[in-house]
Amino acid sequence: RISFACRLSRAPHRPAGCLEMAFTRLQSRLVGGCVVLLPALGWGLPLPASRPSVAHSAAGPTTAASGSRLYGAAAGAATKPIDIAKRDSLGFSWQQTMLRIKDPALSLPYYEEKMGMRRIHEYHFDKGEFSLYFLASVDADVATPQPGTREAEKLLWNYKGTVLELTHNHGTEKQEGLVYDNGNNEPHRGFGHIAFAVPDVYEQSEELEKSGVDFKKRPNEGRMKGLSFALDPTNYWVEILNGTPKEELGQRPQYTFAQTMIRIKDPAQSLRFYCDVLGMKLLAEKHFDDFSLYFLQHPQEDLAGDSLNELSRLRQPILELTHNHGTENEEGYVYHNGNSDPRGFGHIGFLCNDLNKACEFIDDCGSYGWVKRPEEGSMRNIAFTKDPDGYWVELIQKDATFM
């Protein structure tokens, strides 16, 4: 796996970095959406007939009274019970992946012109010296409001899907060299990549390279043929993989935001958080000798067929969790969350129907820790909790406003 060592090899033990940052700085630098980059491997693997059990567990997930599978008990750890009915009433939905960018003059054309995304909203906080740009893969026949208007903000915070949030801290565009870490370098591995599905990975990769895009891996290189990794202007990895054939696209964009990948320490704990607590569905999983992949989503559509290839045809992204076997036995945090130096990846974010009740619910589910609660700071429509690996997870009140 030499060509994939950067995303799959295990990171050495390291303590969690202390985030010595006031909440005012958090609001001025990090408020907003979240972009998650995940590595994609194993397309063409069979989908499970039913929700599969957690890898490396003697017992499978337990079943709640509602019939939902619960992963916490499979970890063999003492976990608090999950109130499925309360969780479902909160309406969690994965709404964003956030990445910090060096220069919007380079990153926006890259994602809008080369990756076919549409800017659906933006904020500019001059006092805080940062800007936020929200992009999505939108069908050609779907109209969206002018970014920066209240109509665009309403669309964003009620969006039925997942957007890419690009955070620009003013002044970074003037700095020399790389400003942010892409999450694939020792000793700060964590976030892996984002991905786009295209009709023909060979054809689109060639087109991108001719247009000036740099590549980490071309589709005919390495052992894993048929997928490529481009580099964006901030040096994040962008996977290109086969999706819907051109003749079936209709009004869909040729490039579709397809996944965010993060590395995890312990799948039982991570699946409990994302599936049991936040209500995502485990669509598929694949296990290799020394690593496993888990593909999650809040489904917006029905899956067709019996192949994992169908996942790359979905209209909304997959959250891919990559587990390198053995990390679950290490002490403390194993991966870097991107919010202490070196920074880069910021967070993933979820909309909810009632922010205060959502925070109370998460407290009832376990001791995950908080970066910011709703009542802290001036931004009362958002909160930041942590997942089991210490990645920041933003919670946003549906129909919020920051204008």
C-alpha positions in Angstrom: 0.0 0.0 0.0 2.9 2.3 -0.6 0.9 4.8 -2.6 -1.7 5.0 0.2 0.6 5.0 3.1 -0.2 8.6 3.9 -3.8 7.9 4.6 -3.7 4.4 6.0 -0.6 3.9 8.0 -1.0 4.3 11.8 0.0 7.4 13.6 2.1 7.1 16.8 0.7 7.8 20.1 0.4 11.4 21.0 -1.5 13.3 23.7 -4.3 15.6 22.6 -3.1 19.1 21.9 -4.4 21.8 24.2 -6.5 24.4 22.5 -5.4 27.6 24.2 -8.0 29.7 22.5 -10.6 32.1 23.9 -14.2 31.6 22.6 -14.0 35.0 21.1 -11.2 33.8 18.9 -13.1 30.6 18.2 -15.9 32.7 16.9 -13.7 35.0 14.9 -11.7 32.2 13.3 -13.6 29.0 13.3 -17.3 29.7 13.4 -19.3 28.3 10.5 -19.4 25.2 8.4 -17.1 22.2 8.4 -15.3 20.3 5.7 -14.3 16.7 6.1 -11.9 14.9 3.8 -11.9 11.2 3.7 -10.0 8.6 1.6 -12.0 6.4 -0.6 -11.1 2.8 -1.2 -12.9 -0.3 -2.0 -15.6 0.8 -4.4 -17.3 -2.3 -5.9 -17.6 -4.1 -2.6 -20.9 -5.8 -1.6 -23.4 -3.9 0.4 -24.6 -5.6 3.6 -28.1 -7.1 3.5 -28.7 -5.5 6.9 -26.9 -3.2 9.2 -23.5 -5.0 9.8 -21.8 -5.7 13.0 -18.7 -3.8 14.2 -15.4 -5.2 13.2 -13.3 -6.9 15.9 -16.2 -7.3 18.3 -17.3 -10.6 19.7 -20.8 -9.4 20.0 -22.7 -7.5 17.4 -24.7 -4.3 18.0 -27.6 -4.6 20.4 -31.1 -3.7 19.5 -33.1 -0.9 21.1 -36.8 -1.1 21.8 -37.4 0.9 18.6 -35.7 -1.7 16.5 -32.6 0.5 15.9 -29.2 -1.2 16.1 -26.9 0.2 18.8 -23.1 -0.1 18.5 -22.1 1.0 22.0 -22.6 -2.4 23.6 -20.5 -4.0 20.9 -17.5 -2.1 22.3 -17.7 -4.0 25.5 -17.6 -0.7 27.4 -20.0 0.8 29.9 -22.1 3.2 27.8 -25.2 5.3 28.6 -28.5 4.2 27.0 -29.6 6.0 23.8 -33.1 7.4 23.6 -33.8 6.7 20.0 -37.1 8.5 19.9 -35.6 11.7 21.4 -32.7 11.5 18.9 -35.0 11.2 16.0 -37.1 14.1 17.1 -33.9 16.3 17.0 -33.6 15.8 13.3 -29.8 15.6 13.0 -28.5 15.8 9.5 -24.9 16.0 8.2 -24.7 19.5 6.7 -21.1 20.4 6.2 -17.4 19.7 6.1 -15.1 22.6 6.8 -11.5 23.2 5.6 -9.3 26.2 6.1 -8.0 27.7 2.9 -5.0 29.9 2.2 -6.3 32.0 -0.7 -10.0 32.2 -1.8 -8.9 33.7 -5.1 -7.4 30.3 -5.9 -9.6 27.9 -4.0 -13.0 29.3 -5.1 -12.2 28.9 -8.9 -10.8 25.5 -8.2 -14.0 24.2 -6.6 -16.5 26.2 -8.7 -14.9 25.9 -12.1 -12.9 22.7 -12.0 -15.1 20.7 -9.5 -18.4 22.2 -10.7 -19.6 23.3 -7.3 -21.9 26.2 -6.8 -21.5 28.9 -4.1 -24.8 29.0 -2.2 -23.8 31.4 0.6 -20.9 33.4 2.1 -20.2 35.5 5.1 -17.5 38.2 5.6 -16.7 39.1 9.1 -14.3 42.1 8.8 -14.1 42.6 12.5 -13.1 39.0 13.1 -10.9 39.1 9.9 -12.3 35.9 8.3 -14.7 34.9 5.6 -16.7 31.7 5.0 -17.8 30.3 1.7 -20.3 27.5 1.3 -20.4 25.4 -1.8 -22.5 22.4 -3.0 -23.0 20.2 -6.0 -26.3 21.5 -7.4 -28.3 20.3 -10.4 -28.1 22.7 -13.4 -31.9 23.2 -13.4 -32.1 24.2 -9.7 -32.0 27.9 -9.0 -30.3 29.2 -5.8 -30.4 32.8 -4.3 -27.5 35.2 -4.6 -24.8 34.3 -2.0 -24.7 36.8 0.8 -28.4 37.5 0.9 -30.9 36.4 3.6 -32.5 34.1 1.1 -29.2 32.3 0.6 -28.7 32.1 4.4 -32.1 30.5 4.8 -31.3 28.0 2.2 -27.9 27.2 3.8 -29.2 26.5 7.3 -32.1 24.4 6.0 -30.1 22.6 3.4 -31.1 19.0 2.7 -27.6 17.7 2.0 -23.9 18.4 2.7 -21.9 21.4 1.7 -18.2 22.2 1.7 -17.3 25.2 3.9 -14.1 27.0 3.1 -12.8 29.2 5.9 -10.4 32.0 4.9 -8.5 33.8 7.7 -7.7 37.2 6.2 -4.0 37.6 5.4 -3.0 34.0 4.9 -3.0 34.6 1.1 0.0 36.8 1.6 2.1 34.2 3.4 4.8 32.3 1.6 4.5 28.5 1.1 2.0 26.1 2.7 -0.1 27.6 5.4 -2.2 24.6 6.5 -1.5 20.9 6.9 -3.6 18.5 4.8 -3.9 15.8 7.5 -1.8 13.2 5.7 1.7 14.0 7.2 3.3 12.4 10.2 3.0 13.1 13.0 -0.3 15.0 12.4 -2.4 12.5 10.5 -6.2 12.7 11.0 -8.3 14.1 8.2 -7.7 12.3 5.0 -9.5 13.9 2.0 -12.6 14.9 0.3 -13.8 13.2 -2.9 -15.7 13.9 -6.1 -17.5 11.3 -8.3 -17.2 11.7 -12.0 -18.4 9.8 -15.1 -14.9 8.6 -16.1 -12.0 9.0 -13.7 -9.4 8.6 -16.5 -11.0 11.2 -18.7 -11.8 13.8 -16.0 -8.3 13.3 -14.4 -6.7 14.0 -17.7 -8.8 17.1 -18.2 -8.0 18.4 -14.8 -4.2 17.8 -15.3 -4.4 19.7 -18.6 -6.1 22.6 -16.9 -3.2 22.9 -14.4 -4.3 20.7 -11.5 -1.5 18.9 -9.7 -1.9 15.2 -8.8 -0.7 13.1 -5.9 -1.7 10.0 -7.7 -3.0 9.5 -11.3 -5.6 6.8 -12.0 -3.1 4.5 -13.7 -0.5 4.7 -10.9 0.0 2.5 -7.9 -1.8 -0.7 -7.1 -5.2 0.9 -6.9 -6.1 1.6 -10.5 -9.2 3.5 -11.5 -9.0 6.3 -8.9 -6.9 9.4 -8.5 -5.9 12.0 -6.0 -5.7 15.6 -7.1 -4.3 18.4 -4.9 -6.3 21.6 -4.3 -4.6 25.0 -4.0 -4.2 24.6 -0.2 -2.6 21.1 -0.7 -5.6 19.1 0.5 -6.1 15.7 -1.2 -9.1 15.5 -3.5 -10.0 12.0 -4.6 -11.6 11.5 -8.0 -13.6 8.3 -8.5 -16.0 6.8 -10.9 -19.7 7.7 -10.3 -22.7 8.1 -12.5 -22.1 7.5 -16.3 -22.3 10.6 -18.4 -25.4 9.4 -20.3 -27.3 9.1 -17.0 -26.3 12.5 -15.5 -29.3 14.5 -16.8 -29.1 17.8 -15.0 -26.6 16.6 -12.4 -23.2 18.2 -12.4 -20.3 16.2 -14.0 -18.5 16.4 -10.6 -20.4 15.5 -7.5 -19.2 16.0 -4.0 -19.0 12.4 -2.9 -17.2 11.9 0.4 -15.2 13.1 3.4 -12.7 10.8 5.0 -11.3 10.9 8.5 -9.2 8.3 10.3 -10.6 6.9 13.5 -9.0 5.1 16.5 -11.8 2.7 17.6 -14.7 1.9 15.2 -17.0 0.7 18.0 -16.8 4.0 19.7 -17.0 6.1 16.5 -20.0 4.2 15.1 -21.7 4.6 18.4 -21.2 8.4 18.2 -22.1 8.9 14.5 -24.8 6.2 14.2 -26.3 5.8 17.6 -26.0 9.4 18.8 -26.2 11.4 15.6 -28.5 9.0 13.7 -26.3 8.3 10.6 -26.7 5.0 8.8 -23.9 2.6 8.2 -24.4 1.9 4.5 -21.5 -0.4 4.0 -18.2 -1.6 5.4 -15.1 -3.4 4.1 -12.3 -5.1 6.1 -8.8 -5.7 4.9 -5.9 -7.4 6.7 -4.8 -4.2 8.5 -7.5 -1.6 8.0 -11.2 -1.3 7.7 -13.5 1.3 6.0 -17.0 2.3 7.2 -19.3 4.4 4.9 -22.0 6.5 6.7 -24.7 8.9 5.6 -28.0 10.4 6.6 -29.7 8.9 3.5 -31.6 11.3 1.2 -32.5 8.7 -1.3 -32.9 4.9 -1.7 -30.0 2.8 -2.6 -30.4 0.6 -5.7 -28.4 -2.5 -6.6 -26.1 -4.7 -4.5 -22.8 -3.0 -5.0 -20.9 -0.4 -3.1 -20.4 1.3 -6.5 -23.9 2.6 -6.0 -22.6 4.8 -3.2 -20.6 6.8 -5.6 -23.7 7.5 -7.6 -25.6 9.1 -4.6 -26.4 12.8 -4.8 -25.0 13.5 -1.4 -21.6 12.7 0.2 -20.6 9.7 2.3 -18.7 10.1 5.6 -15.9 7.5 5.3 -14.2 6.4 8.6 -10.9 4.7 8.1 -9.7 2.4 11.0 -6.1 1.1 11.0 -6.2 -2.1 13.1 -4.6 -1.9 16.5 -5.1 1.8 17.1 -8.0 1.0 19.4 -5.4 -0.5 21.9 -3.4 2.7 22.1 -3.8 5.2 25.0 -5.1 8.7 24.5 -5.9 10.4 21.2 -4.2 8.8 18.2 -5.0 11.3 15.5 -4.6 15.1 15.0 -8.0 17.0 14.8 -6.7 19.9 12.7 -7.5 22.6 15.2 -4.2 22.9 17.0 -0.9 23.6 15.2 -0.6 22.7 12.5 -4.1 23.6 11.6 -6.1 22.6 8.4 -9.2 20.5 8.6 -11.7 22.2 10.9 -14.8 20.1 11.6 -17.9 18.4 10.3 -21.2 20.0 11.1 -24.8 18.8 11.8 -28.1 20.7 11.6 -30.6 20.0 14.4 -34.2 21.1 15.2 -33.4 22.3 18.7 -29.8 23.2 19.6 -30.2 23.3 23.4 -32.0 20.0 23.5 -29.5 18.4 21.1 -26.7 19.4 23.5 -28.6 18.0 26.5 -29.1 14.8 24.5 -25.4 14.4 23.7 -24.6 14.9 27.4 -27.1 12.2 28.2 -25.3 9.8 25.8 -21.8 10.1 27.1 -18.9 12.3 28.1 -17.7 13.5 24.7 -16.6 17.0 25.9 -17.4 20.4 24.6 -15.4 23.1 22.8 -18.3 25.5 22.9 -21.8 25.3 24.3 -24.6 27.4 22.9 -24.6 29.8 25.8 -20.9 30.5 25.6 -19.7 33.5 23.5 -22.0 35.6 21.3 -22.9 33.0 18.7 -25.9 31.3 20.4 -27.0 29.3 17.3 -24.0 27.0 17.3 -22.1 24.6 19.6 -19.0 22.4 19.2 -18.7 19.0 20.7 -16.0 16.4 20.2 -16.2 12.9 18.7 -14.3 10.0 20.3 -11.2 10.9 18.4 -11.3 14.6 19.4 -12.4 15.8 16.0 -14.6 18.9 16.4 -18.3 18.4 15.5 -20.4 21.5 15.0 -24.1 21.6 15.9 -26.1 24.3 14.2 -29.7 25.4 14.8 -31.8 24.9 11.7 -32.9 28.2 10.2 -30.1 30.0 12.1 -29.1 33.5 11.2 -25.7 35.3 11.6 -26.6 38.4 9.5 
